[in-house]
Amino acid sequence: MQLPLDTYIAGRKTIGDWLVVRASLDDFTLHDIWAKVFDDYFINRLQDRYLAPLDSIKSGGSYVGEGFAIMAIICSLIEFIESTYQGTNYKHRRRGDPPLQPFEYSGSESLFSDFLTGHEPFRSFFDRQLATSFYKNVRCGLLHEARTNGRWTIWGKSHNGSLLQLQGQDFIVFRDNFHSAIRNFIEVEYKQELISSDERKSAFLRKFDRLCYE
């Protein structure tokens, strides 16, 4: 069922606003319009719900324990970014439910692996095995138990720009470097790919069209 037209989906942009601009977005050659849609809808949605809260936590932090909150938000952000990149939408399934339809998913592990191994600079640090370990021990640990597991720890930042470091048997995630890399991917790499790729545009439309429905 479609949500009310005055439902906010990106900053002050509503479903009604999306439906108006949506009529022009089937023309993938309108690069200026697509660049504006990226800013008005994707960036504005992330700014209010993820990026501004992250900045607030960091600006008032003291490198004591806020890294858990920062990485938990980043993990939620990774799922939304990659599902938008692929044009897939989450579907909760119970035993006996019909199979998933095309472009639906019910578990996010593969999205994390795809994101961490498919985009720079993350793929310079992660292979599939390590991405799966990150998902289980950082993402699931933080969201389910408010801790990391499996000898994964969260530190503030690395001065050489590393996102990840192996120290003995411990994996260290540098939360500030991760945050910066996420922002750069969103604002530079993904924006450029969206404007230039018909596949990414189709995926974007699938995602934002679905946001208009319960």
N, C-alpha and C positions, 0 to 999 in steps of 0.2 A: 504494500500500500504506500502511495506517495505521501511524504511528509508535508505539512502545511507550507505554503509558498513563502511565508515569512520566517521560516526556520533558517538560522544563520549556519552557513557551512564554511565560511572563510572570512574572518574578521566581521565586517558589517555586511558582507555579501550574503544574500539569501538564495534559497532554492529558486525563487522567482527570478532573481538576477541571472542565475546560471542558465535557466531555461531560455532567457532572452538571448544571451550571447551564444548559447549552444547551437542555435539555428545557423550560425555562420561557420562553425568549427568543422563541418564535414569537408570544407575546402582546405586541404592540408597545405596549399601554396601560400596562404595568407600569413606569412611569417611574423609580420608586425602584430597582428591580432593574437597569434599564439604566444608571442613574447609577453604581451600584456596579460593574457589569461594566466600564464605561468605566475606572474607577479601578483595578480589580483586574487587568484584562487589558491594556488599551491603554496606560495610563500606566505600569504596572509593567513592561511589555515595553520601552517606550521609555526608562524611567528607567535600567535596568541596561545597556542596549545602546547608548544614544545620549546621553541627557541628563546622566547622572553623568559619563561620560567627557569630555563637552564642558566641564562645570564644572571638572573636574580640570585639564584643559589650560589653561583660562583662569586659574584661580587661581594656577597656577605659572608663568604666562607672563610675558614681558617685552616684548611687542609687537615681536619681532624676526622670527621666522619661523613661529610656531605658527598664524598665520592660515591657512596652507595646510591643516594638519590639521583645524582647526576647520571650515573651509568644505567640506572633503572629507566630513566626518561630516554636516554640514548637508545636503549634496547627497544623500547616501544616505538621510537622514531624510525629505527632500522626497518621494522616490520612494515610500517606505513609507507616508507620510501620505496622499498623493494616491491611491495604489492602494487603500488602505483606504477612503478617502472614496468612491471609485468602485466598490469591490468587485471589483477586477480582480486577476488573479494572473499572475505571470511564467511564460512558457513558452519554453524554449530550443528554437529551430527550426533544423534543418539542411535543406539543399537536398533536396527530394523529400519532406519531411515533410508530413503532412496539414495542411489549413488550420487556423488557430486556431479554437477554439470560443468561443462567447459568454463574455465576461468574462475572456478571456485576452489577454495582450499579449506581444510579443517585443522591443519597443524602447521606451525610456523618454522619448524626446524630447517626445512629446505630453503625457505626464504632467507634465513640468516646465512646459510652456506652460500647461496647464490650471491647475496650482497657482498659478503666478506671475501669471496674468491673471484668475484666478477668485476669489481670496480677498483680503480686506483684511488688512494694509495694502499687500500686494505689488502688487495691480493698480493702485494709485495711482502706481506707478513703472514698471511693465512693460506693454508691449503685446506682441502675438504675435511681432513681428520681434525685439524686444529680448530676449524670453524665449528664443527660439531661439538668439540669439547667446550668452546666458548659458549655455545648455545646452552648446553646442559649445565655448566658449572657457574657461568656468570649470569646469563639471562634468566634461566629457570631458578637458579639459586637466589638471585635478588628478588624476583617477583613472587616466589613462593615461600621463601624462608628468611628474607632480609639479610642474606649473607652470600658469600661466594663459597664454592666447593672445589674439591679436586685440586688443591694447591694453587688455585688462582687467587691473586690479590689485586687490589686497586691502589695505585699511587697517583700523586698529583700530576706531575708532568716530567717529560724527558727533555733535556736541553738539546739533544741531537735530533729531535723530531720523531723518534720511534713511537709507534703505537703500542708495541708489545716487546717484552724482553724476557728471555729465559735466564733465570738466575738459579743455578743448581737444578733442583727439580721443580722450582716454582715458576709459574707464569705471571708476569706483572703486566697489567693493563694500565696505561697512562691516560687517565680520564680527560685531561685538558687537551692532549694531542688528538685523542679520539674525537673530542668535540670539535676541534678546529678542522679536522679532516672531513667530518660529516658536513659541516657548513660549507666547506669548499666544494665538496661533491654536489651538494644541492644547488648552490648559487652559480657554479661554473660548469662543471661536467654535465650534470643532468639537464640544465637549462639548454645548453648547446645541443645536446643530443635530442631533446624533445623538439626543438625548433627545426632540426635537420632531418628527423627520422619519421616516416609515416607510421612505422610500427609502434614507436613510442607515443605518437599522437593517438592512435587507436586505443592503446592501453590506458592512456590518461582519460579518454572519454569513458571507457568502461568503468573506471574507478569512480570518477566524479558523477556519472549518471547514477551509479549504485548508491552514492551518498544521499541521494534524494529520496530513498525509500527505506522503510523499516526492514 
